[in-house]
Amino acid sequence: MAGRNGRTVRDLRRANRTAVLQRLYFDGPLSRFELGPATGLSSGSVSNVVADLVADGLVEEAGSVDSEGGRPRTLLRVAPASGHMIGVDVGETRVRVELFDLTLTELARAERPLAPQRHDVDVIVGHVRDGIAEVLATAGLPPERLLGAGIGVPGIVEHTADRGAVVHGQTIGWDAVPLEALLRAGSPLPDTVPCLIDNGAKTLGQAEMWFGAGRGARNAVVVLFGSGVGASLVTPEAEQGRAVEWGHLTVRVRGRRCRCGALGCLEAYAGAESLLARWREEGGRVPEGTDEETALTAMLAAAYPADGAAADPVALAVLEETAEYLGAGLSDLINLFQPERILIGGWAGLQLGARFLPAVRRHAVSYALRHPARKVTVDLGRLGPDAVTVGAAILPLADFFARGGRRPEPAPEYPVPAWRTALEERAPH
């Protein structure tokens, strides 16, 4: 039965369960007494919801605290073993698969390296499937116990009604790849386990906003700086983040050729792949036969030698120019979106790290309008190289919370009678 606002009793129950679960997840352990003000629910509603969640095994006791003039109050927390998620990072140098419990503690991981600039669809699909099977076997977890698998990928992700998630990854040669359908075919995951796919910069942004340097910010931009560059914009209107193809803003007319095929993209100057290419073109000694991460480490060592030796002037000049391009690109984000914070993550961003950041900040402020530039902070992300997989695992976790902590039910083989639905909605809570 729907009320005047169109919400049914089932909707109300789901919202109450979501409110309690999220408060315990982010702020717990908490007592029933503390949950009331934290969620805006009455004490009776809190008691009913907590009893329901405890019966479902999602919430458990976590000790007690003394109260003023009364009995000790029992603390409650989300039960870590009550749910599991998989996060997958389809990155530029490897495919990383991680299994987490409900509190995002890592239980198992698998990695598959990728050959440089080789993102063959069948290879990627095989790596993801094998990685999922491996982490489940390592943890001894049946696949039907999963709340879902989240996958972060490069490119634009289109969610379609007939083919599921379709990936348009121009820089890796993917043209409308029906990745969700391909992964479902022969997958170790049953149909009842959601498979959620989104842009890798967005999953990085989710992780930093939930658990990292973005916590507490209402407006933020999280930048993924790897072989290429991307960004996720988080606003009150897009709390889960929105991927923006920031790396393909034109920063130089008729400039360098980008991986996407266009000329003068930011990625052609600020991505690690282009950074190493420019070092090589200027006569730098780029290590042969190594991956990008190893080569970038060598470039940093050449530009900033630790033993007091003379710096490689070519490596230093290319890095300084890259910092200016990156800062100028950040100024576009500052002028367009006026964020409170800009956070830089991704494997290349983490490698360049604190040594690179002051120059990037300086250039970002110098190119941006004064008013928004005064209000923004530019920092590194805090979650390290696993941020994309953590953020990917948040996709099914957020979906689980939105459903009030209930798993998806299999689709009925026949229409559910209207009387049964009406009785379920009217049942007391």
ABEGO torsion letter per residue (X at the ends): XBBAAGBBAAAAAAAAAAAAAAAAAAAOBBBAAAAAAAAGBBAAAAAAAAAAAAAAGABBBBEBBBBBGBBBBBBBBBBAAABBBBBBBBBAABBBBBBBBAAGBBABBBBBBBBBGBBBAAAAAAAAAAAAAAAAAAAGBBAAABAEBBBBBBEBBBBBAAAEBBBBBAAAGBBGBBAAAAAABGBABBAABBBBBBBAAAAAAAAAAAABAABGBABBBBBBBBABBBBBBBBAABAAEBBBBAAABBABBGBBBBAAGBBGBAAAAABAAAAAAAAAAAGBBBBBGBBAAAAAAAAAAAABBAAGBBBBAAAAAAAAAAAAAAAAAAAAAAAAAGBABBBBBEAAAAAAEAAAAAAAAAAAAAABBAAAAAABBBBBBAAEAAAAAAAAAAAAAAAAAAAGGBBBBBBBABBBBAAAAAAAAABBX
